[in-house]
């Protein structure tokens, strides 16, 4: 599979995305957002290595029943 490619699943088959597919999905989604959407981006360094950070207003990381990381929307009233 070429870098950045997203493989479409067959009907009736369920699996988590491969690392390259997940990265392509995340980068594609963040690339469609802009500052007015509540997403802020920062380029910085950590341990001497470049790091790209995306901060999403109104969201928190969570975990599902299988231990997978989720990104949960937080309502303003909570």
Buried (B, 14 or more C-beta within 10 A) or exposed (E): EEEEEBEEEEEEEEEEBEEBBEBBEEEEEBEEBEEEEEBEEEEEEEEEEEEEEEEBEEEEEEEEEEEEEEEEEEEEEE
